[in-house]
Amino acid sequence: GSKDKFLANRLQMSGSVYYLKWNNIQQLNYLPSCGFEYTANVGSARSQGFDLEGEWLPIDALDIDFSLGYTDAQFTSTSISGGQLLASKGDKLPGSPWTFSLGAQYNTSFLGRNSFIRMDYEYESKTATDVVTHDPLASSYDPALIANPEKNVFTLRAGATFGDVNLTLFADNLFNTHPQMDLTHQDSDTLLFEATALRPRTIGITATYRN
């Protein structure tokens, strides 16, 4: 990894590249035939990727921050327990390979008050599709559990300070997206599915008092 400063210290960046190996990784093993789960040591795995983050001040009033990450994690051995295949070599571990965030805050004076406006964006790529639950040979194979789609979330903030009181107007999930997250069902014969989603667009105001 490395941490660096550029452009007269107006740009700060840090990043790392990693490669991890571990054995007897503990995972929940789901049995779609009956809906039970149990914890098992599922062979060996490796994870490799990188992360990058930084902060840039193009002008004194504008602060931009960002992060980028990539992870490729998969089993490196085939695991069998009680005559059942728990994972095949090459099966991916759950999760989104790519993540990205970007934020920008502009500080200014409004009606003689210290004020700001800020926008944040977060992205997660589609979750891995070649995971154990999509391996036809595995005991936890369940083709109905489709991968989570990519996620894009925007947040907007604007606020000002009035003496000891800070007032902030916010809009979370600005574009009211509701992608599927964590789809499950009790077993392969159950037609009732459950999933979570982002909270709908939420607009409000917060007040903070500091003495």
Disulfide bonds with the S-S distance in Angstrom:
none
